[in-house]
Amino acid sequence: MINLAIIGGGPGGYVAAERAGAKGLNVVLFEKRDLGGVCLNEGCIPTKTLLYSAKIYENALHGDKYGINASEVTYDFGKIVARKNKVVRKLVAGVGAKMKAHNVQIIKGEAYTKGRSGNGIEIECNGETFLAENLLICTGSEAFVPPIPGIQEAGDIILTNREILALKEQPKSLVIIGGGVIGMEFASFYNSLGTEVTVVEMLPEILGGLDSEISAMLLDIYAKKGIKFQLACKVTHVNGNEVIYQTPDGATASASGEKILVSVGRKAVTAGLGLENLGVQLDRGAIKVDEKMQTNVPNVFAAGDVTGFSMLAHTASREGEVVVNNLTGRPDKMRYNAIPGVVYTNPEVAGVGLTEAEAQNKGIAYRIAKLPMAYAGRFVAENEGGNGLCKVLVGAEHGEVLGVHMLGNPCSEMIYGACMAIEQEMTLKEMEEVVFPHPTVSEIFKETIFAF
C-alpha cells in the first residue's frame, strides 16, 4: 500500500516526497513532464540563469566605474541559452537523485484519480491502477492567456513564459502585456541585451501588490534604461505583431514588437485529474484547502499553485512540508504572514509582510522607517552610483516587525532575515540586540531599525 501518492513533481510535490521518504513513508510521485515543475524547467531557475548572464554583461559594460576597462564587451545569445539549459538539466537530475536517496518511486505519466475504494484512493497512470492511503495534489499552474481579440490569430508571435524561454534567437523588439513579476524580469533581461522593450500594464503601477514606493523607484530606473512603460492602459486587441490598447484618457494607441509576451497571471491546473470522482471542492478553478492543506475530502491534500493562493515556489515547498508533518505525527499549519516576494531585476526587489497599503486597509496602526541603501558601506562599495531603499513597518503599540521592503542588490539574499523576524514576532528592541556582520549590505536592516 502506498502511504502517500503525489501528483506533480514541482517544488510542492518533490519537497513533500523528499520529506515523506526521509520519514519512512512509502511514496510514489507522478509527473507527466520533467521533475522540478514549472519553477525548475520554465520559471524560477531558467529565468534567474538568464538574468545572471545579463547582470554580468551589464557589469562588464560599466566596469570603468570600478577601474576595470575592457576594450570590447560582447555577448553570445546562443551560449546564454545553452548555459540556461545546462543548469536546468543539472538541477532536474539533482531532484531525481534526491528522490532516489529517499526511496521515492517516480512514475512518469499523466495520473488520474478514479475514486475511492474500501482500501484507499485509486489512481490510474499509464494503464496501471495504484492504491494510496493519502493523496497530495501538486499540479501547479499554467500561464493565463486572456481572450484578447486577435491573440490566437497572431500565432507564434505570442509567447508565454514557456515559449519565451525556448527562443533560440533574441528578438529585436518585444512588447510585454503585463507589468508583474514575470513581465518585469523578462523586460530586465531583454533590455540589458539591447532589445527594444515596451511594457503595457492595465494598473497605474508595475508590480501590483508590492510596496508602491519601491515599485515606482524600479520603474524610474528602467525607464531611464530605455524601457517604454504604458501604464493604466487596457489592451483591446492584437493585430499581428501590434498590440492595440486604450490609454487612460480614452485614446487608442499601439505598440509593435517582433514578439509579444503575455504575462498577465497564472491559473491553477485542475482539469483532467478526475477530481470530480473524489468530490474535491474547487474555488474559482483552484482547489480549496484549510490551514493544514486538507481538502474537503478526507486524506486528500493540495499544495502549491493549484490552490490558487500564493503562487510562489517557496510557498509550495512549505505547504508540502505542512502536509507531511501532519501525516507523520507533527502538528503543523500553514501561515502566510511571512512569505517573501522577490523580483530578480537589476537592481533586485524583495519584500515580506505587510505593505503600507495593506496595513491601512486592515486598520493596523503602524510606524515606518526607511533609509537609502547607501547607509550600508558594503552597498556603496559594490554599487557605484546605485540607489536603493529599505523600509521597515512595525506595530505602533508594541514595535513588532510587520513588514520589510527593499530595493537594491542583493536584497534577495537578505530578505530571509526579515522573514524570521516577522515569523518570530520580534520587536524593535529585540532586533537592536542582534549582531549583524560588518561590512554587509544586510546591515541596512539594522540601521533602519535604529532609525525609529
C-alpha positions in Angstrom: 0.0 0.0 0.0 1.3 3.5 -0.9 1.3 5.7 2.1 1.4 8.9 0.1 0.8 9.4 -3.6 1.8 12.8 -5.0 0.6 14.1 -8.4 3.0 16.7 -9.6 6.8 16.9 -9.2 7.3 20.7 -8.8 8.6 22.4 -5.6 5.5 21.4 -3.7 5.5 17.8 -4.8 9.2 16.9 -4.8 9.9 18.6 -1.5 6.9 16.8 0.1 8.1 13.5 -1.5 11.6 14.0 -0.1 10.4 14.9 3.4 7.9 12.0 3.4 10.5 9.5 2.1 13.0 10.7 4.7 10.4 9.9 7.4 9.9 6.4 6.2 6.7 6.7 4.3 6.1 4.7 1.1 5.9 7.4 -1.5 5.0 7.4 -5.2 5.5 10.6 -7.2 3.6 11.0 -10.5 5.0 13.6 -13.0 3.9 13.8 -16.6 6.7 16.0 -17.8 10.0 16.7 -16.0 10.8 16.8 -12.3 11.0 20.3 -10.9 7.8 21.5 -12.4 7.4 25.0 -13.9 9.8 26.5 -11.4 12.8 24.5 -12.4 12.0 24.0 -16.1 10.1 27.1 -17.2 10.3 29.6 -14.4 12.5 30.4 -11.4 15.7 28.7 -12.4 16.0 29.3 -16.1 14.9 32.9 -15.8 17.4 33.6 -13.0 20.2 31.9 -15.0 19.4 34.3 -17.9 19.2 37.3 -15.6 22.6 36.5 -14.1 24.2 36.4 -17.6 22.6 39.8 -18.3 23.8 41.2 -15.0 27.4 40.1 -15.8 27.1 41.7 -19.2 25.9 44.9 -17.7 28.6 44.9 -15.1 31.2 44.4 -17.8 29.8 47.2 -19.9 30.2 49.6 -16.9 33.4 48.2 -15.5 35.1 51.5 -15.9 33.1 52.7 -12.8 35.3 50.3 -10.8 38.5 51.0 -12.6 38.2 48.0 -14.9 38.5 48.8 -18.6 37.6 46.3 -21.3 38.3 47.1 -24.9 35.2 45.2 -26.2 32.3 43.7 -24.4 30.0 41.3 -26.3 27.6 38.5 -25.6 26.6 35.3 -27.3 22.8 34.8 -27.0 23.1 31.2 -28.1 25.6 30.4 -25.4 23.5 32.2 -22.8 20.5 30.0 -23.7 22.7 26.9 -23.8 24.0 27.6 -20.3 20.5 28.1 -19.1 19.6 24.6 -20.5 22.6 23.1 -18.9 21.8 24.5 -15.5 18.2 23.2 -15.7 19.4 19.7 -16.7 21.8 19.6 -13.8 19.2 20.6 -11.3 16.5 18.3 -12.7 19.0 15.4 -12.3 19.7 16.6 -8.7 16.0 16.4 -7.9 15.9 12.9 -9.3 18.9 12.0 -7.1 17.1 13.3 -4.0 14.1 11.1 -4.8 16.2 8.1 -5.2 18.1 8.8 -2.0 14.9 8.8 -0.1 13.3 5.8 -1.8 10.6 7.8 -3.7 9.2 5.9 -6.6 8.9 8.1 -9.7 6.3 7.3 -12.3 6.4 9.4 -15.5 3.0 9.8 -16.9 -0.4 11.6 -16.5 -2.1 10.5 -13.3 -5.9 10.4 -13.0 -7.9 9.8 -9.8 -10.5 7.2 -10.4 -12.2 7.5 -7.0 -12.1 5.9 -3.6 -12.4 2.2 -2.8 -12.7 0.5 0.5 -9.0 0.3 0.8 -7.9 3.7 -0.3 -7.7 6.2 -3.2 -7.4 4.8 -6.7 -5.0 6.5 -9.1 -4.5 5.4 -12.7 -1.4 6.1 -14.7 0.0 4.5 -17.8 -2.8 1.9 -17.7 -2.0 0.8 -14.2 -4.0 1.4 -11.0 -2.3 2.4 -7.8 -3.9 2.4 -4.3 -2.9 5.1 -1.8 -3.8 5.9 1.8 -3.2 9.6 1.1 -3.1 11.8 -1.9 -1.3 15.1 -2.3 -2.2 17.1 -5.5 0.6 19.5 -6.6 -0.2 20.0 -10.3 0.8 23.7 -10.2 -0.4 26.4 -12.6 -0.1 27.5 -16.2 0.1 30.9 -17.9 -3.3 32.5 -18.3 -3.8 33.9 -21.8 -6.8 36.2 -21.8 -9.3 36.1 -24.7 -8.0 39.3 -26.3 -9.3 39.5 -29.9 -6.6 38.6 -32.4 -4.3 36.9 -29.9 -4.9 33.4 -31.3 -4.5 34.6 -34.9 -1.1 36.1 -34.1 0.4 32.5 -33.9 4.0 32.2 -32.8 4.4 35.9 -32.3 2.6 35.4 -29.0 4.7 34.0 -26.2 4.1 32.9 -22.6 6.9 32.1 -20.1 7.3 28.7 -21.7 7.8 29.8 -25.3 10.0 32.8 -24.5 12.4 30.5 -22.6 12.6 28.3 -25.7 13.7 31.1 -28.1 16.9 30.5 -29.9 17.3 34.0 -31.3 17.0 37.3 -29.5 14.0 39.4 -30.7 14.9 42.9 -31.8 11.8 44.2 -30.1 9.4 42.9 -27.5 6.0 44.0 -26.2 5.1 42.7 -22.8 1.5 42.6 -21.8 1.6 42.8 -18.0 4.0 44.6 -15.7 4.0 42.0 -12.9 7.0 40.0 -11.7 7.3 37.7 -14.7 6.9 40.6 -17.1 9.4 42.8 -15.4 12.0 40.0 -15.1 11.9 39.4 -18.9 11.8 43.1 -19.5 15.0 43.4 -17.4 16.8 40.6 -19.3 16.0 41.7 -22.8 16.6 45.4 -22.0 20.0 44.5 -20.8 20.8 42.9 -24.1 19.6 45.8 -26.2 16.1 44.5 -27.2 13.6 47.4 -27.5 11.1 46.6 -24.8 7.6 48.1 -24.2 5.5 47.1 -21.2 1.7 47.6 -21.3 0.1 47.4 -17.9 -3.5 47.8 -17.0 -2.8 49.1 -13.5 -1.4 52.5 -12.8 1.9 51.0 -11.5 4.1 48.0 -12.1 4.5 45.1 -9.7 1.0 45.4 -8.2 0.8 44.2 -4.6 4.4 45.1 -3.8 5.4 48.3 -2.0 4.2 51.2 -4.2 7.2 53.5 -3.4 9.7 50.8 -4.3 7.8 49.8 -7.4 7.9 53.4 -8.6 11.6 53.6 -8.0 12.2 50.5 -10.1 10.0 51.8 -12.8 12.1 55.0 -12.9 15.3 53.1 -13.1 14.1 51.0 -16.0 12.5 54.0 -17.8 16.0 55.6 -17.7 17.4 52.3 -19.1 15.1 52.7 -22.1 12.1 50.5 -21.4 8.8 52.2 -22.5 6.0 51.9 -20.0 2.4 52.3 -20.9 0.5 52.3 -17.6 -3.2 52.3 -16.8 -3.6 51.0 -20.4 -6.1 48.3 -21.3 -5.2 46.1 -24.2 -8.2 45.9 -26.6 -6.9 43.6 -29.3 -3.8 42.3 -31.1 -3.2 42.7 -34.8 -0.3 40.5 -35.9 2.7 41.9 -34.1 0.9 45.0 -32.9 -0.7 45.5 -29.5 -3.6 48.0 -29.5 -4.6 49.5 -26.2 -6.7 52.2 -24.7 -4.8 55.0 -22.9 -6.0 56.5 -19.6 -7.7 59.4 -21.4 -9.6 57.0 -23.6 -7.5 57.4 -26.8 -6.3 54.4 -28.9 -2.6 53.7 -29.2 -0.4 50.8 -30.2 3.0 49.2 -29.7 4.7 46.8 -32.1 7.2 44.1 -31.3 8.8 41.2 -33.1 7.4 39.1 -30.3 4.6 39.7 -27.8 4.9 38.2 -24.3 1.7 37.7 -22.4 2.3 37.7 -18.7 -1.0 38.7 -17.0 -1.2 35.9 -14.4 -1.4 32.2 -14.0 -4.3 29.7 -13.4 -4.4 26.5 -11.4 -4.1 23.2 -13.3 -7.0 21.1 -12.2 -8.6 19.8 -15.4 -8.2 16.2 -16.4 -7.3 15.0 -12.9 -10.6 13.3 -12.1 -11.1 15.4 -9.1 -14.9 15.1 -9.6 -14.5 11.4 -8.9 -13.4 12.2 -5.4 -15.7 15.2 -4.9 -12.9 17.6 -4.3 -14.2 21.2 -3.9 -12.9 23.9 -6.2 -12.9 27.7 -5.6 -12.7 29.7 -8.8 -10.9 26.9 -10.5 -8.4 26.2 -7.7 -8.5 23.5 -5.1 -9.9 24.8 -1.8 -7.9 23.8 1.3 -7.7 24.6 5.0 -4.6 25.6 7.0 -3.4 22.0 7.0 -3.7 21.9 3.2 -6.5 19.4 3.7 -9.3 19.5 1.0 -12.9 18.8 1.8 -12.2 15.1 1.1 -10.5 13.1 3.9 -6.9 12.0 3.1 -6.8 14.3 0.1 -4.5 17.3 0.2 -3.3 20.0 -2.1 -0.2 22.3 -2.1 1.3 24.9 -4.4 -0.1 26.9 -7.2 -3.0 24.5 -7.6 -4.6 26.1 -4.5 -4.5 29.5 -6.3 -3.5 31.4 -3.2 0.2 32.1 -3.1 1.7 31.1 -6.4 5.4 31.0 -5.3 7.8 28.0 -5.3 8.9 28.5 -1.7 5.2 28.7 -0.6 4.6 25.4 -2.4 7.5 23.7 -0.7 6.4 24.9 2.8 2.8 23.8 2.1 4.1 20.3 1.1 6.0 20.2 4.4 2.9 21.0 6.3 1.1 18.0 4.8 3.9 15.6 5.5 4.4 16.9 9.1 0.7 16.3 9.9 0.8 12.9 8.3 3.8 11.9 10.4 2.6 13.0 13.8 3.9 16.5 14.0 1.0 19.0 14.2 1.6 21.9 11.8 -0.3 24.5 9.9 0.4 26.9 7.1 0.9 30.6 7.8 1.2 33.2 5.1 2.2 36.3 7.1 5.9 35.9 6.4 6.1 34.7 2.7 8.8 36.7 0.9 8.4 38.0 -2.6 11.4 38.7 -4.8 11.8 40.3 -8.2 15.1 39.4 -9.8 15.6 42.6 -11.8 18.8 44.6 -11.7 18.5 46.0 -9.0 16.5 43.4 -7.2 13.3 44.0 -5.2 12.4 42.0 -2.1 9.6 42.3 0.4 7.9 40.4 3.2 4.9 41.0 5.4 2.6 44.0 5.3 3.0 46.9 2.9 1.7 50.3 4.0 -1.4 50.0 1.8 -2.2 46.6 3.4 -1.7 47.9 6.9 -4.0 50.8 6.2 -6.7 48.6 4.5 -6.6 46.3 7.6 -6.8 49.2 10.0 -3.5 48.2 11.6 -1.7 51.1 13.4 2.0 51.2 12.4 5.1 53.2 12.4 7.6 53.3 9.5 11.3 54.0 9.0 13.2 54.0 5.8 16.8 54.5 4.7 18.7 54.6 1.4 20.8 51.5 0.8 23.8 53.8 0.7 23.7 53.7 4.6 25.4 50.3 4.2 29.1 50.6 3.4 29.2 47.3 1.5 26.4 48.6 -0.8 28.4 51.7 -1.6 31.5 49.7 -2.3 29.8 47.3 -4.7 27.1 49.5 -6.4 28.8 52.6 -7.8 26.1 55.2 -8.5 23.4 52.7 -7.4 20.4 53.7 -5.4 18.1 51.6 -3.3 15.8 51.7 -0.3 15.0 49.8 2.9 11.6 50.3 4.5 10.5 48.7 7.8 7.0 48.7 9.2 6.4 48.0 12.9 3.3 47.9 15.1 2.5 51.2 16.6 2.0 49.9 20.1 4.4 47.0 20.7 7.0 47.7 17.9 6.8 44.2 16.4 8.1 43.9 12.8 5.2 43.9 10.4 6.8 44.3 7.0 10.2 44.9 5.3 10.6 46.0 1.7 13.9 46.6 -0.1 15.2 47.8 -3.5 18.9 47.1 -4.2 21.3 44.2 -4.8 21.5 41.7 -3.2 18.2 42.1 -1.3 17.0 38.6 -2.4 19.7 37.1 -0.2 18.9 39.3 2.7 15.1 39.2 3.0 15.1 35.8 4.9 16.3 37.7 8.0 13.2 39.9 7.8 11.0 36.7 7.3 12.4 35.3 10.5 11.8 38.5 12.4 8.2 38.6 11.3 7.6 34.8 11.9 9.1 35.1 15.4 7.2 38.4 16.1 10.4 40.2 17.0 10.3 43.7 18.3 12.5 46.7 17.6 14.3 46.2 20.9 15.0 42.5 20.1 16.2 43.4 16.6 18.6 46.0 18.0 20.3 43.3 20.1 21.0 41.1 17.0 24.6 41.4 15.8 24.9 41.8 12.0 28.2 41.0 10.2 30.2 44.0 9.0 30.6 45.1 6.3 27.5 43.6 4.7 24.5 45.1 2.8 22.3 43.3 5.3 23.3 45.8 7.9 20.8 48.2 6.3 18.1 46.2 8.1 19.5 47.0 11.5 20.4 50.6 10.5 16.7 51.1 9.5 15.6 49.6 12.8 17.8 52.0 14.6 16.2 54.9 12.7 12.9 54.6 14.6 
